[in-house]
């Protein structure tokens, strides 16, 4: 959503809690229900937030509250594609798929390197896990 709105400097965005994470709703937007989220638009109760920018393999993107890279991203990607996720969800323990894949990845993951630029200062991370 943020990547689509980034070209519109006066865009107002919001989020409805859905799925298993909801970090943005819990940590930044701070509402408990759909009604509360919708009231933010009706009451003009919005505020500016920082937006992060990333580039990987020549592709640029933006993020709001977090950006998973390294082992985080591999775990999330595999969890979303895993046929086991439906089974975990069926037995009402959907979040455990991430723990299951984390345990598998912790012994097979190969750390990578990354250049991180924060406010113009460059940092080279040589053995990045997350």
C-alpha positions in Angstrom: 0.0 0.0 0.0 2.8 2.4 0.9 4.6 1.8 -2.3 1.5 2.8 -4.2 0.8 5.9 -2.2 4.4 7.2 -2.2 4.0 9.3 -5.3 1.1 11.2 -3.7 2.5 13.5 -1.0 -0.9 14.3 0.5 -2.1 10.6 0.5 -3.8 9.4 3.7 -3.5 5.7 4.4 -4.7 3.4 7.1 -4.9 -0.2 7.9 -7.4 -2.8 9.1 -6.2 -5.6 11.2 -6.2 -8.9 9.2 -4.0 -11.9 9.2 -1.6 -12.9 12.0 0.9 -10.0 12.3 -0.8 -6.7 12.5 2.3 -4.9 13.8 1.4 -1.6 12.1 -2.1 -1.6 13.6 -0.9 -2.5 17.1 2.2 -0.4 17.2 1.5 2.7 15.1 -2.2 3.1 14.3 -3.3 1.7 17.7 -6.9 0.7 17.1 -8.7 -2.4 18.2 -11.6 -2.7 15.7 -12.7 -1.9 12.2 -15.0 0.8 13.6 -12.1 2.5 15.3 -10.0 2.4 12.2 -12.7 3.9 10.0 -13.4 6.6 12.6 -9.8 7.8 12.1 -10.7 8.9 8.6 -14.1 10.4 9.6 -12.5 12.4 12.4 -9.5 13.5 10.4 -7.4 11.9 13.2 -4.3 11.3 11.2 -0.6 12.1 11.8 2.6 12.0 9.8 4.9 9.0 10.1 8.4 8.3 8.9 8.8 6.1 5.8 11.9 4.0 5.2 13.3 3.3 1.7 15.2 0.2 0.6 17.0 -1.0 -2.5 17.7 -4.7 -3.2 19.0 -6.1 -6.5 18.4 -2.8 -8.1 14.7 -2.6 -7.0 13.6 0.3 -4.8 10.8 0.1 -2.3 9.4 1.7 0.8 8.2 0.5 4.2 6.5 1.9 7.2 7.1 0.1 10.5 9.5 -2.8 9.7 11.4 -4.4 7.0 12.5 -8.0 7.3 15.7 -9.1 5.5 18.0 -12.0 5.8 16.7 -14.9 7.8 13.5 -13.0 8.7 12.5 -12.7 5.0 13.4 -16.3 4.2 11.2 -17.5 7.1 8.3 -15.3 6.1 8.5 -16.3 2.5 8.7 -20.0 3.2 5.9 -19.8 5.7 3.6 -18.1 3.2 4.4 -20.7 0.5 4.4 -23.8 2.8 1.5 -26.3 2.4 1.9 -26.8 6.1 0.5 -23.3 6.9 -3.1 -24.4 6.0 -2.7 -27.4 8.4 -1.3 -25.1 11.2 -4.2 -22.7 10.7 -6.7 -25.5 10.6 -5.7 -26.7 14.0 -5.7 -23.1 15.3 -1.9 -22.8 15.8 -1.1 -20.8 12.6 1.7 -18.7 14.2 3.7 -21.8 15.0 4.5 -22.2 11.3 7.0 -19.4 11.8 8.7 -21.2 14.8 8.7 -24.4 12.9 10.5 -22.9 9.9 12.8 -20.8 12.1 14.1 -24.0 13.8 14.7 -25.5 10.3 16.4 -22.3 9.0 18.6 -21.7 12.0 20.8 -24.6 11.1 20.8 -24.1 7.3 20.8 -20.3 6.9 24.0 -18.7 5.4 24.5 -15.1 6.6 24.9 -12.5 3.9 26.3 -9.0 3.7 24.5 -5.7 3.4 25.2 -2.0 3.0 23.1 0.1 5.3 22.8 3.9 4.8 21.2 5.8 7.6 20.9 9.6 7.2 23.8 9.5 4.7 26.1 7.4 6.9 27.2 4.1 5.3 27.6 0.9 7.3 28.8 -2.4 5.9 27.3 -5.4 7.7 29.4 -8.5 6.8 27.6 -11.3 8.5 23.9 -10.4 8.5 21.3 -12.7 9.9 18.4 -10.3 10.3 
